Structures are given as structure tokens and as C-alpha cells.
Amino acid sequence: MLTSQRKDLILDMLRREGQVVAKRAAEEFSLSEDTIRRDLREMAADGLLRRVHGGAMPISPDLPDLSARRVISSEVKRKLGAAAAGMVKPGQLIFLDGGTSTAEIARALPRSFAFTVATHSPTIAAELEHHPTAEVILIGGRLYKHSMVAVGAMPISQISLIRPDIFFLGATAIHPSRGLSTGDLEEAAVKRHIASRTAETFVLVTDEKLDASSPCTIMPISDLAGMIVQSGLGEERLAPYRALELEIIEA
């Protein structure tokens, strides 16, 4: 088997299962573990995966701070934000996560009817300062400055008092088998609690977040109502998510 063929098989396993265990891959492909481990080292050096003890994991997206993320994929995020904002109905209570994609939702929210926005992000609340019809509930707590969101016991206790209709969740990585994840354990816990209180949770997905994994699990994909995804990702990449019977909105 050619080296390129072996590496294609390894990448296929990584996409399918969310991890590669060297021993299992060697058995499945009828190769030696040494060969698989050598391929994994080369693929890690090429930035195709992340080496871990005994195998490999998907590349975790980089975690630039909020100001750096504002300039990444801005046009794509505007389209995702507009699609999400178009889902809001009069009188609803929606919850906006922190982040640059959800900031685009805040900017695109309709101005022709009234609704309420809850958020644990002061930057998201500030986006709505001059919105004429949005009532804003700001959840407080210890500020996680990287994402500009409140974390810890205080926001969780406040979130327990509300029942949003829709939660627009931000995640750094989305994978069909490993679920939604982010880079901070406390931030993940707050996101998970918001989703547990909400009727429907949707996540906004850009190309670099799809089929990736970050260190801290938020929740499984099956807990989502749907995904709002960047257009042009291709049916092959979306097929595993459609198989989970998610609503997928391309924007």
C-alpha cells in the first residue's frame, strides 16, 4: 500500500471516529504499528492531526483572543449571524453565547418586533445598547476574559431561573462523534447548562470548526436542534451530521 493511500485511510478513520488508535488502525489496515506510528508522526508534522499517546486526535482549533477572532471570516460570520437572527420570533426569549459569530447575530436581530435577549457576555449586551425593541438580561459572574463571558457558580444559578426558547451556542470545535467542545472547562459547563434550560439549541459553524475537537466537551451533537453552517462545505462533510437528524441551515 502506498504511503498516500495509508494516510488517506488514517484521515478517513479520524473523521469517522474522532480518533485514531495506532494498534486498532494497524489491525484494520493489516499493517505494523510501527508503520502507523511513523505515518502519524509525519501527518502531525504536516498539521493534519494531533499526536497523542497511542494514536492521534483531530487538530484542535487555535484559541486566539476575542479581538483577534473579530477579523477572522468576518463575511462568513455575517451571513451565519443573519440566518440565525432570521429565526427569532416576536415575544421569544433567546440566549446569545459570547463570541464573534453571536455578535453578528446581535447586529442582525430584527427591529420590527419585541423580544428578549439573555446573555452572559457583556460585549454581546453592549451590541444591543441601541437596539429599539430588544429587552436585555445580562447574566453576571466571574469574567473569563478570553471569551468575554461570565463563568462559575453565579451565572449557572442565574441561568437556572430562565427558560429560553432558543440558545445560539458558540463552540470552538464540532465533531459528529466527539460532540461540541471548547478550550475551557468552566466555559463548557456554563454552555452545557444554558442548553439544558433551553427549548432548542443551534450552533453556528465555520469551516475550521467542523470535524475538529477541543479539550473540553460541551455536549454531544445529538443534544442540538440544528446547525447553521457556512455554505459550500460539501455534502460529504455534512453527511455524518445529517445522519444524526439535525436541522442543517446553510448560509
ABEGO torsion letter per residue (X at the ends): XBAAAAAAAAAAAAAAAGBBBAAAAAAAAGBBAAAAAAAAAAAAAAGABBBBBGEBBBBBBBBBBAAAAAABGAAAAAAAAAAAAAABBBGBBBBBBBEAAAAAAAAABBAABBBBBBBABAAAAAAAAABAABBBBBBBEBBBAAAGBBBEAAAAAAAAABBBABBBBBBABBBAAAEBBBABAAAAAAAAAAAAABABBBBBBBAAABGBBBABBABBAAABABBBBBBGAEAAAAAAAAAAGBBBBBX
